[in-house]
């Protein structure tokens, strides 16, 4: 689960008020858990370690870690650039730093630098002195470890407050924080590990997408058992989008991929994916699909879910086709790419559509839907996706390094898998194909969206392991499904 700072503080307060733990014990638990992870992960004995502590409770965690490292045999120096601690619990552990070097100004060379300056309460711009200190820490050699969150990030937004400690490893407590997945904060966290310090929150802000449980496949079955994905994709010059989405749908388990495609891409399409059922139709003068040439009764017959938009183009004929599909469809719809771009100028169609709709925009497409700038979308990804999903009663998959899935009930899930190799042409078409496949197999729109995002990213990570982030392409993701 992912908790905003207010819920973290509430969970701590309730645990203390219940009598099950004290603030002093919480700090001890945090320090001990962090020390245990560091000791298990690295060879720390006899190494030079700098522990940079603030004057609040985050600094108190650092004092506990410093003492335990010293007792284990590390060469520890504690730095207190903000002066001695100002909280009772932190002061208690500060007074236990017997025989440990304590300095106010950071200097020297270290094998490890542990950042325990600021915790989740930081929400103000940093002073010039702290900005300068963080710059020196980042320029120093050695492995860098942040305690709870890297100093300089706003916990709930991921906003960088002037500068930020750039960690190789972040050891956080109780739950993930939003800043690990939002804004520029994710660039500074490195590997993230969550340590249990004896608190179980009653509430959460958002949840992480987990490995889905897909429907069982009965042995006594046929292709119709597993649904039919009706796919309207591709145009002249964009045959690849249709190919990738259709192949991804089949690789994701749908029984039949029924593809309505322009006749001008029929030959390369069917050569690439002969398993697809094709309905080739005469293209418009622009080389795109047109509703005038489509037999909708034939297309919708026995179809279970619909995909529109991958490489279709955005001319008037495609706009007419989008309107026809949204008004006619009685089966769940996935809109991607050009389908979303067309919808952005015809947003009223969503309220007229009787079928459930999943939208899979990247930030620029989301900006067009919301009449915002890309910067505004990226600055508030969660609320942008959630507010749109609630307003238009749909499921939104806002793609990005940490894809967000939101539904009309206001539930938000965040994906933490994936890699930069997936930022490649056609990757979104693959995701759309997976999504319509899972819809056709009977998953609800929200479950289909979450499951598709997870499987897409997991396949992407497996493709990275074989091909590397730099060289992988979208079809590699399909082959790992």
Beta strands, then each sheet from edge to edge (+ up, - down):
strand 1: 48-53
strand 2: 75-79
strand 3: 101-103
strand 4: 112-116
strand 5: 143-147
strand 6: 169-173
strand 7: 191-195
strand 8: 207-208
strand 9: 228-232
strand 10: 256-262
strand 11: 277-281
strand 12: 305-308
strand 13: 332-335
strand 14: 357-359
strand 15: 395-398
strand 16: 404-406
strand 17: 412-414
sheet 1: 3+ 2+ 1+ 4+ 5+ 6+ 7+
sheet 2: 8+ 17+ 16- 15+ 14+ 13+ 12+ 9+ 10+ 11+
end
